[in-house]
Amino acid sequence: MGPPSVTRVVKLSVVVPFYNVQTYAPETLRSLRANARDDFEFLLVDDCSSDGTLEILERAERELPGAILLRHERNGGLATARNTGLDASRGEYVTFLDGDDWVAPGFYEQLIGAAEGLGVDFVRTDHVQFTGKARTIHRVPVGRRDEVLKPRDAILPFDRSTSVDYAYAWAGIYHRRLVDQGLVHFTDGLRTAEDRPWIWRLHREAESFAAVSLLGIFYRRGVASSLTQIGDVRQLDFIRAFDQVVEETAKDPEADRFLLKAVRTYCAIISHHLGSVERFEPSVARKLRSMSAAALKRMPQDVLNQALDSMDLERSVRLRRLRRRPMSAGKVAA
C-alpha cells in the first residue's frame, strides 16, 4: 500500500477562454508557461473553435504545467466560457486572460503578492494595449494606489471615468470568497459588454479592493475576429447588459447615490454606438436605433433627465431626439 495521495493546494486559477484564435494562442500559451508555478492551474476553455485552436490547446494540455483543457460542445460566448472555467477552478485566487492576449513573465506571482500583502477581496491593475506595433498604457481610474479601499466608494463621481468604467475582468485578481458568493460569475450568454454587470456587482457587493501599478498584461486590439470589430447583432447585447446594471443598481440600498452614474454610462454607450452606426449592417443599425429608443423609455425618467442635462450638447441632442422617436408596440421590448 503506497503513501496517501496529497491533494495539491492551488494558489491561483487562471481562466482562459479560446475561440478561433489559432494565430495568437501560441503566444498566449507561451506567456502562461513563463508564469507557471507548482500551485498554479490554467483552465483552457475551448468555446467550440472551428479552426486549429483546439489542436493547439490539446498539445498545451500535455506540455504546459498546470493546464486543464475544458471543451464546449457548442459556442457559448466569452461570458459562458469564463463561467465554465470558474466552475472548474480550485484556486485560492482566480484571474482571467483572453485567448489572444498575453502576460509578462512572473506577472501572476507579483499580482498574488499584491493581493496577499493588502489582504483585499480583489485587486485591479493597469494594462498595456497593443494595436499593431503601437503600445499604450491604460491605467485603472483610481487615484489612490496600494491602499485598501471600499469598492462602493470607487463607483462615483457620476460624470467622470471611474473604476466601474474600467471593466476588464483580466485586469485584476479575485479571492475565492468572491467566487463562492457568486460575485465573480458572468451573466450567461451575454455576447458583448459581459464585463459591465460584472464590474458593477463587484463594486456594489464586495467589501474591499485596491488598485496597483503593476504592468504585465498585454491586451491585443484590432483583431479582425474580435467582437469589438464586428458590427453584427451580437453587439446589441450591450443593451441587455446595461439593462441589468440599471435594474440591479435600482435595487441597491443606496440607489439614489449610484443610479445616475449607471444611467449616464448607459446613455454614453448608446450615443457611442449611434455615432459610429455606419459600421453596423443596415438591419442591425435599424435594430440598434429602435432598441436604444426603447431602452431610454425604460430608464427612470427623472434620472435620465439629469443624465442628459449633464452631457455635452452633441450627445444630449442625439439622445433626446432618439427618445422622442415614435415606435410600434412590437418594438418596445428589447
C-alpha positions in Angstrom: 0.0 0.0 0.0 1.5 3.3 -1.1 1.6 6.6 0.7 -1.7 8.5 0.9 -2.3 10.8 -2.1 -1.9 14.5 -1.2 -4.4 16.9 -2.8 -2.5 19.7 -4.4 -3.3 23.1 -3.0 -3.9 25.6 -5.8 -3.0 29.2 -5.1 -4.1 30.6 -8.4 -6.6 29.6 -11.1 -6.2 31.4 -14.5 -9.4 31.1 -16.7 -8.5 31.5 -20.4 -11.3 31.1 -23.0 -10.3 30.5 -26.6 -12.4 30.8 -29.7 -10.8 30.6 -33.2 -7.5 32.3 -32.2 -5.1 29.8 -33.7 -2.9 32.7 -34.8 -2.5 34.1 -31.3 -3.0 31.2 -29.0 0.7 30.0 -29.1 1.9 33.4 -27.8 -0.8 33.4 -25.1 0.3 29.9 -24.0 4.0 30.7 -24.1 3.2 33.6 -21.7 1.4 31.2 -19.3 4.4 28.9 -19.4 6.6 31.8 -18.3 4.2 32.2 -15.3 3.8 28.5 -14.4 4.2 27.5 -10.8 3.6 24.2 -9.0 0.5 25.7 -7.3 -1.0 27.4 -10.4 -3.6 26.0 -12.7 -4.5 27.2 -16.2 -8.1 26.4 -17.2 -8.1 26.5 -21.0 -11.7 26.7 -22.3 -12.2 25.9 -25.9 -15.5 27.5 -26.9 -16.1 25.2 -29.9 -13.4 26.6 -32.1 -13.6 25.7 -35.8 -10.0 26.5 -36.8 -6.8 24.9 -35.4 -7.2 26.3 -31.9 -8.3 23.0 -30.3 -5.3 21.1 -31.5 -3.0 23.8 -30.1 -4.8 23.5 -26.7 -4.6 19.7 -26.7 -0.8 20.0 -27.1 -0.7 22.6 -24.4 -2.6 20.3 -22.0 0.2 17.8 -22.4 3.1 20.3 -22.2 2.0 23.3 -20.1 2.4 22.6 -16.3 -1.0 23.0 -14.6 -3.0 23.1 -17.8 -6.6 21.7 -17.8 -8.5 21.6 -21.1 -12.3 22.2 -20.9 -14.3 21.9 -24.1 -17.7 23.3 -25.1 -19.9 21.2 -27.4 -21.4 24.4 -28.8 -20.2 28.0 -28.8 -21.5 29.9 -25.8 -19.6 33.1 -25.9 -17.0 34.7 -23.6 -19.2 35.0 -20.5 -20.3 31.4 -20.6 -16.7 30.2 -21.3 -15.4 32.1 -18.3 -18.2 30.6 -16.1 -17.1 27.1 -17.3 -13.6 27.8 -16.2 -14.7 29.4 -12.9 -16.9 26.3 -12.1 -13.9 24.0 -12.5 -11.4 26.3 -10.7 -9.9 25.4 -7.3 -7.5 28.3 -6.6 -7.5 30.5 -3.5 -7.4 33.3 -6.1 -8.7 33.5 -9.6 -8.0 35.7 -12.6 -8.7 35.7 -16.3 -6.9 36.1 -19.6 -8.4 36.2 -23.1 -7.1 33.7 -25.7 -5.4 36.4 -27.9 -3.7 38.4 -25.1 -0.6 37.6 -23.0 1.1 38.3 -19.8 4.7 39.2 -18.9 6.9 36.5 -17.2 6.3 36.3 -13.4 3.4 38.7 -13.6 0.9 36.5 -11.7 3.3 36.0 -8.9 3.5 39.8 -8.5 -0.3 40.1 -8.6 -0.7 37.4 -5.9 1.9 39.2 -3.8 -0.1 42.5 -4.1 -3.4 40.8 -3.2 -1.9 39.0 -0.2 0.0 42.0 1.0 -3.1 44.2 1.0 -5.5 41.4 2.2 -8.3 42.6 0.0 -11.2 40.9 -1.8 -9.9 41.9 -5.2 -7.1 43.9 -6.9 -7.3 45.9 -10.1 -4.2 46.6 -12.2 -3.1 48.7 -15.2 -2.5 47.1 -18.6 -0.8 47.7 -21.9 -2.9 48.0 -25.0 -1.3 46.5 -28.1 -2.5 47.6 -31.6 -0.2 46.5 -34.4 3.2 47.7 -33.2 1.8 50.6 -31.1 1.7 50.1 -27.3 -0.2 52.4 -24.9 -0.6 52.2 -21.2 -4.1 52.2 -19.7 -4.5 52.8 -16.0 -7.2 51.9 -13.5 -9.1 55.2 -12.9 -8.4 55.1 -9.2 -6.0 57.8 -7.8 -5.0 56.1 -4.6 -2.7 53.1 -5.2 -1.7 50.3 -2.9 -4.3 51.2 -0.3 -7.3 49.2 1.0 -10.4 51.0 -0.4 -14.2 50.4 -0.3 -15.4 49.3 -3.7 -18.7 51.2 -3.4 -16.7 54.5 -2.9 -15.0 54.0 -6.3 -18.2 54.0 -8.3 -18.5 57.8 -8.3 -18.3 60.6 -9.3 -21.1 60.1 -11.9 -19.6 62.4 -14.5 -16.0 61.1 -14.6 -14.4 57.8 -15.6 -14.2 55.6 -12.5 -13.3 52.0 -11.6 -16.6 50.6 -12.9 -15.8 52.0 -16.3 -12.6 50.0 -16.4 -14.4 46.8 -16.8 -11.7 44.4 -18.0 -12.0 41.2 -16.0 -8.5 40.1 -16.8 -7.0 43.3 -15.2 -7.1 42.0 -11.7 -7.2 39.1 -9.3 -10.2 37.9 -7.1 -10.2 36.0 -3.9 -12.0 32.6 -3.7 -14.6 34.0 -1.2 -16.0 36.2 -4.0 -16.3 33.2 -6.3 -18.2 31.3 -3.6 -20.5 34.3 -3.1 -21.3 34.3 -6.8 -19.8 37.7 -7.4 -17.2 36.7 -10.0 -19.5 34.8 -12.4 -20.8 36.4 -15.5 -24.3 36.7 -17.0 -24.6 33.6 -19.1 -25.0 34.1 -22.8 -24.1 37.8 -23.0 -22.1 38.2 -26.2 -20.7 41.7 -25.5 -20.4 44.1 -22.6 -20.3 41.0 -20.3 -17.8 42.8 -18.0 -20.3 45.6 -17.3 -22.9 44.0 -15.0 -20.0 42.0 -13.5 -17.8 45.0 -12.5 -20.8 46.9 -11.1 -21.9 44.0 -9.0 -18.3 43.5 -7.7 -18.1 47.2 -6.7 -21.5 47.2 -5.1 -21.2 44.0 -3.1 -17.5 43.2 -2.3 -16.0 44.6 0.9 -12.5 45.7 -0.1 -10.3 46.3 -3.1 -7.1 48.0 -4.1 -5.6 49.4 -7.3 -1.9 48.6 -8.0 0.5 50.0 -10.6 1.7 46.6 -12.0 2.2 46.4 -15.7 2.2 43.0 -17.2 -1.0 42.4 -19.1 -0.9 42.9 -22.9 -4.3 43.4 -24.4 -4.5 42.9 -28.2 -6.8 45.4 -30.0 -7.7 45.4 -33.7 -8.1 41.6 -34.1 -10.4 41.1 -37.1 -12.4 38.3 -35.4 -12.8 40.3 -32.2 -16.4 41.2 -31.4 -15.5 44.8 -30.8 -14.5 44.9 -34.5 -17.7 43.3 -35.8 -20.9 45.2 -36.5 -23.3 42.3 -36.2 -26.3 41.7 -34.0 -24.3 40.3 -31.1 -23.0 43.8 -30.4 -26.5 44.8 -29.3 -26.2 42.6 -26.2 -24.8 45.8 -24.6 -28.4 46.8 -24.1 -29.2 43.6 -22.2 -26.0 44.1 -20.2 -26.8 47.7 -19.2 -30.5 47.0 -18.5 -29.1 44.6 -15.9 -26.8 47.2 -14.5 -29.6 49.7 -14.1 -32.1 47.1 -12.8 -29.7 45.8 -10.1 -28.4 49.2 -9.1 -32.0 50.4 -8.7 -32.5 47.7 -6.0 -29.4 48.8 -4.1 -30.0 50.4 -0.7 -28.0 53.4 -2.0 -29.8 53.5 -5.4 -30.2 57.3 -5.0 -26.4 57.6 -4.8 -25.5 55.3 -7.7 -28.3 55.3 -10.2 -27.3 58.5 -12.0 -23.9 57.0 -12.8 -25.4 53.8 -14.2 -27.9 55.7 -16.4 -25.4 58.2 -17.6 -22.9 55.5 -18.5 -25.7 53.6 -20.4 -26.6 56.8 -22.3 -22.9 57.4 -23.2 -22.6 53.8 -24.6 -25.8 54.2 -26.7 -24.5 57.6 -28.0 -21.2 56.0 -28.9 -22.8 53.2 -30.9 -25.1 55.7 -32.7 -22.1 57.9 -33.5 -20.5 55.0 -35.4 -23.6 53.4 -36.7 -22.2 53.0 -40.2 -20.0 50.1 -39.1 -23.2 48.1 -38.4 -25.0 46.0 -41.0 -28.1 48.1 -42.1 -30.6 45.8 -40.5 -28.6 45.8 -37.2 -28.3 49.6 -37.4 -32.1 49.9 -37.6 -32.4 47.5 -34.7 -29.8 49.5 -32.7 -31.9 52.6 -33.1 -35.2 51.0 -32.1 -33.8 49.0 -29.2 -31.9 52.1 -27.9 -35.1 54.2 -28.1 -36.9 51.6 -26.1 -34.1 51.4 -23.6 -34.3 55.2 -23.0 -38.0 54.8 -22.3 -37.4 52.0 -19.8 -34.9 54.1 -17.7 -36.2 56.0 -14.7 -37.2 59.2 -16.5 -36.2 61.7 -13.8 -32.7 60.2 -13.6 -32.5 60.1 -17.4 -33.3 63.8 -17.5 -30.5 64.5 -15.0 -28.1 62.4 -17.1 -28.9 64.1 -20.3 -28.6 67.6 -18.7 -25.1 66.6 -17.6 -23.9 65.6 -21.0 -22.3 67.6 -23.8 -24.7 69.2 -26.3 -23.9 66.7 -29.2 -24.7 63.6 -27.2 -27.6 65.2 -25.3 -29.3 66.3 -28.6 -28.7 62.9 -30.2 -30.3 61.0 -27.3 -33.2 63.4 -26.8 -34.1 63.1 -30.4 -33.9 59.3 -30.1 -36.2 59.3 -27.0 -38.8 61.3 -29.0 -38.8 58.6 -31.7 -42.2 57.0 -32.1 -42.3 53.2 -32.1 -44.7 50.5 -32.7 -45.8 48.4 -29.7 -43.8 45.4 -31.0 -40.5 47.3 -30.9 -40.7 48.5 -27.3 -39.4 45.2 -25.8 -35.6 44.8 -26.2 
